[in-house]
């Protein structure tokens, strides 16, 4: 009985770890980076990842995910530095699912101010 409980607990632990890895990894995103320009429509600084909703001129509204709250804060992007209506350019990796307007940003530029979220991942300057 104890052995089967330990096996079940181990399996559940493995599922939780692999789920967290999949969520926090980059496997859902393309390797190539794109630049997305638009206007901020919504800002959320809530965990697990601060996000922006960005309206583009020709491609609708995108979800732009930033780093975890601490990483995002370290870049200088904190509550109050941007507001709805600000122009933004996001550099990052878009979703592999082309039906999904979603990107993981490595750098954002808001009203001319640059925030490097993942400086080690930036492929262009």
Beta strands, then each sheet from edge to edge (+ up, - down):
strand 1: 34-44
strand 2: 51-56
strand 3: 60-65
strand 4: 87-94
strand 5: 102-110
strand 6: 113-116
sheet 1: 6+ 5- 3- 2+ 1- 4+
end
